[in-house]
């Protein structure tokens, strides 16, 4: 099973993008989503943006990730 996390694209540099994943920034490859634009949300797996997702789905998914992280912290 693969796990992907939602991220917001904040900068594009050739075949990579700087994304925000719940407050952390990282560079990911965007070769699988060449049409991605700044402000889009993507699913990131293994350092690669795998697909573009809509903002509503991204926010719902991030909320579930936050709940999981909070549960681990308790």
ZICOR-V645278 format. One record per residue. N is the residue number from 0. RES is the residue in one small letter. PHI is phi in radians with two decimals (* if undefined). D_LAST is the distance of its C-alpha to the last C-alpha in whole Angstrom. Layout:
BEGIN
<<N:RES:PHI:D_LAST> <N:RES:PHI:D_LAST>>
END
This chain:
BEGIN
<<0:x:*:26> <1:x:-1.83:25> <2:x:-2.08:22> <3:x:-2.08:23> <4:x:-2.04:22> <5:x:-1.34:23> <6:x:-2.58:25> <7:x:-1.78:27> <8:x:-1.32:31> <9:x:-2.02:31> <10:x:-2.81:34> <11:x:-2.10:37> <12:x:-2.34:39> <13:x:1.15:41> <14:x:-1.70:39> <15:x:-2.38:35> <16:x:-2.47:33> <17:x:-1.54:31> <18:x:-2.17:28> <19:x:-1.90:25> <20:x:-2.02:22> <21:x:0.90:19> <22:x:1.69:20> <23:x:-1.80:21> <24:x:-1.85:25> <25:x:-2.69:26> <26:x:-1.64:30> <27:x:-2.32:30> <28:x:-1.32:34> <29:x:-2.17:35> <30:x:-1.09:38> <31:x:-1.45:37> <32:x:-2.34:37> <33:x:-1.08:40> <34:x:-1.52:40> <35:x:-1.07:37> <36:x:-2.21:37> <37:x:-1.01:35> <38:x:1.71:33> <39:x:-1.23:32> <40:x:-1.85:29> <41:x:-2.32:29> <42:x:-1.67:27> <43:x:-1.91:26> <44:x:-2.47:26> <45:x:0.94:27> <46:x:1.38:28> <47:x:-2.21:30> <48:x:-1.31:31> <49:x:-1.67:31> <50:x:-2.79:32> <51:x:-1.61:32> <52:x:-2.17:30> <53:x:-1.41:31> <54:x:-1.07:29> <55:x:-1.07:28> <56:x:-1.08:26> <57:x:-1.05:25> <58:x:-1.17:23> <59:x:-1.10:22> <60:x:-1.13:20> <61:x:-1.10:19> <62:x:-1.11:17> <63:x:-1.14:16> <64:x:-1.08:15> <65:x:-1.10:12> <66:x:-1.05:11> <67:x:-1.11:10> <68:x:-1.10:9> <69:x:-1.11:6> <70:x:-1.14:5> <71:x:-1.15:6> <72:x:-1.26:4> <73:x:-1.33:0>>
END
